[in-house]
Amino acid sequence: MTQPCATEIRLASRPQGEPTLNNFETAAVDLPELQPGEVLVRNTFFSVDPYMRGRMNDSKSYVAPFAVGKALDGAAVGQVVQSRHPGFLPSTWVASLCGWRDYFVAPAQNLRIIDATQAPASAYLGVLGAPGLTAWVGLHDILKLRSGETIFVSGAAGAVGSVVCQMAKILGCRVIASAGSAAKIAFLRNQLHVDSAFNYREANIEQELREAAPDGLHAYFDNTAGPQLEAALGRMRNHGRIALCGAITGYNTPVPGPRNLGLAIGRRLRLQGFLVVDYLHRMQPFLEETIPMVRAGKLLHQETIIEGLQHAPEAFISMLRSGDAHMGKMVVRV
Amino acid sequence: MTQPCATEIRLASRPQGEPTLNNFETAAVDLPELQPGEVLVRNTFFSVDPYMRGRMNDSKSYVAPFAVGKALDGAAVGQVVQSRHPGFLPSTWVASLCGWRDYFVAPAQNLRIIDATQAPASAYLGVLGAPGLTAWVGLHDILKLRSGETIFVSGAAGAVGSVVCQMAKILGCRVIASAGSAAKIAFLRNQLHVDSAFNYREANIEQELREAAPDGLHAYFDNTAGPQLEAALGRMRNHGRIALCGAITGYNTPVPGPRNLGLAIGRRLRLQGFLVVDYLHRMQPFLEETIPMVRAGKLLHQETIIEGLQHAPEAFISMLRSGDAHMGKMVVRV
């Protein structure tokens, strides 16, 4: 069996502000012969995520920056094509961190076998993948959300936010959700059945929160930072909790800090930043709880699929713009 | 025994920005006859504290605003003069929340007996009072500070900050302290023996923290908010903790929020606001631990005493200016 030639997408240059197609390039690479313990995987889907924007800057962060001239990476699911590891037979579905390419060779120990009979393989990039785990950890470990509480979720139509909304509803909470387009608001209302939803680009955010949460917010799941964080701070109840999960508003350009952070003293607020990478040990209990919900149709597996590896840069740029182009998890089908 | 006529200091008008003497007025009031269970107390010392500035605004907060035309209040210590409660004999030392006046009548149940043989009575307004408890709760309950860690303390020469510095040193931590004058810096270095101290008004705060904490900060005890909070955020280690205790920088005029709050995500920071009023149940264990430290001279009881009830407004204004005029706890001797 000969090795296929792989195609990968590289960072051609570091974006200044909003990325453009010129920041990406496509390259063909020869794959190495398999060594013992290695497998050759053909990706079926890979993920484009907001956090990747930060990695395109040359700045110190919790993950190393992408290198210019090298392939991008990120979550992917695919099937084993060739194997020199007895536990990974050909056709086995695996999740990896080797996205943005069609084929790759890797040590089997870097891969995680997924059960594609329980849910569509692409779901393991979304509701059953890192975004779903992020939502679950954020609600349970960080916010310690309890039934009957009121929670505000920004970026609520995205991969993480859409799972947060649904899990909070299942828990018996009142959910206020925001997103950036009319179509997303309709999705939040009609498909995720949140209690209240508004378009943060058009609404008076303070007023929306005041009307939707007259008694204040017990919790805020922050995917955006910026003006929504400031408005949420102003609406928090005493002893409220804020999960700092994402700051998509400031990924392309910096935004001012919340001028009312001082409210955190008198209201005894807790703001907690977190990263899902610290909670990978919770993947198994998370999947055990979540797969049945997906199978029962209680947890909508919403995704926007972009066809073709070569369109991944457009998908990524579009996701950061938070336009109408996608709902839920955005994945690229290779 | 006839009732003395009491003198009290009232809020004459709400300050706009920095308070002035015109915002205060002195008034004579007749005291009521004692009812059963009540005592008449002569105040010896009372406290002027930064949080009182917030109460001078007509805005909703964790404590009701001061009313215009009514007496101010706050922590005080004094001695019982007359009593209709068997547990409070004349001469008993008591702590109350009836400051800013010389005499008052109150139900004995609102008072707490203090042991003035163990420490000077005024210490129960500082290191053994709410400021000391604030420091202790902040270090133990909020920051969960551990031996060997590096902590930055802003407002470090103040009533709370000076206790934080000393307790952190006793715990075996590296302490970086900031204050607003050369005299305070000398006090921090020579009397509190912090590892590093700088004048935040003159220094490049980022550079000071970089040099004093090359490996970053495990914890930050924030008494100021503003630029020091922003600089501390930039220096926090992964999983760092920030206790939001005070925001004196913004008490008179609003300050911008920290533009780098987004760092809290990647570094998994926790920012926790707290109020000592939620921890009054910990006063007894706090005193049991702290009184011996004060008696042994391990915990310096630093205070600035202003003589005379009539000078309390000046003392308060001066404290907010954070000038050279005082170190540690500022108290007024009646």
Contacts between the chains, C-beta under 8 A, distances in Angstrom:
chain1	res1	chain2	res2	distance
A	54	B	266	7.7
A	61	B	266	5.1
A	62	B	238	7.5
A	62	B	266	3.9
A	62	B	267	7.1
A	225	B	261	6.9
A	225	B	262	5.7
A	229	B	261	7.8
A	230	B	257	7.3
A	238	B	62	7.6
A	244	B	261	7.7
A	244	B	262	7.8
A	244	B	264	5.0
A	244	B	265	5.1
A	245	B	265	6.8
A	246	B	265	6.9
A	247	B	262	4.1
A	247	B	265	6.4
A	250	B	262	5.8
A	254	B	259	6.3
A	255	B	259	7.7
A	256	B	256	6.3
A	256	B	257	6.3
A	256	B	259	6.1
A	257	B	230	7.3
A	257	B	256	6.3
A	257	B	257	2.9
A	257	B	258	4.2
A	257	B	259	4.6
A	257	B	260	7.2
A	257	B	261	5.1
A	258	B	257	4.2
A	258	B	258	8.0
A	258	B	261	6.8
A	259	B	254	6.3
A	259	B	255	7.7
A	259	B	256	6.1
A	259	B	257	4.6
A	260	B	257	7.2
A	261	B	225	6.9
A	261	B	229	7.8
A	261	B	244	7.6
A	261	B	257	5.2
A	261	B	258	6.8
A	261	B	261	7.4
A	261	B	271	8.0
A	262	B	225	5.6
A	262	B	244	7.8
A	262	B	247	4.1
A	262	B	250	5.7
A	263	B	273	7.8
A	264	B	244	5.0
A	264	B	271	6.6
A	264	B	272	7.8
A	264	B	273	3.6
A	265	B	244	5.1
A	265	B	245	6.8
A	265	B	246	6.9
A	265	B	247	6.3
A	265	B	273	4.2
A	265	B	274	7.3
A	265	B	275	6.9
A	266	B	54	7.7
A	266	B	61	5.1
A	266	B	62	4.0
A	266	B	273	7.2
A	266	B	275	6.7
A	267	B	62	7.2
A	267	B	273	6.5
A	268	B	272	7.9
A	268	B	273	5.2
A	268	B	274	5.6
A	268	B	275	6.1
A	268	B	278	6.6
A	269	B	272	7.8
A	269	B	273	4.9
A	270	B	270	6.8
A	270	B	271	7.2
A	270	B	272	5.0
A	270	B	273	7.5
A	271	B	261	8.0
A	271	B	264	6.6
A	271	B	269	8.0
A	271	B	270	7.2
A	271	B	271	4.3
A	271	B	272	7.8
A	272	B	264	7.9
A	272	B	268	7.9
A	272	B	269	7.8
A	272	B	270	5.0
A	272	B	271	7.8
A	273	B	263	7.9
A	273	B	264	3.6
A	273	B	265	4.2
A	273	B	266	7.3
A	273	B	267	6.5
A	273	B	268	5.2
A	273	B	269	5.0
A	273	B	270	7.4
A	274	B	265	7.3
A	274	B	268	5.6
A	275	B	265	6.9
A	275	B	266	6.7
A	275	B	268	6.0
A	278	B	268	6.6
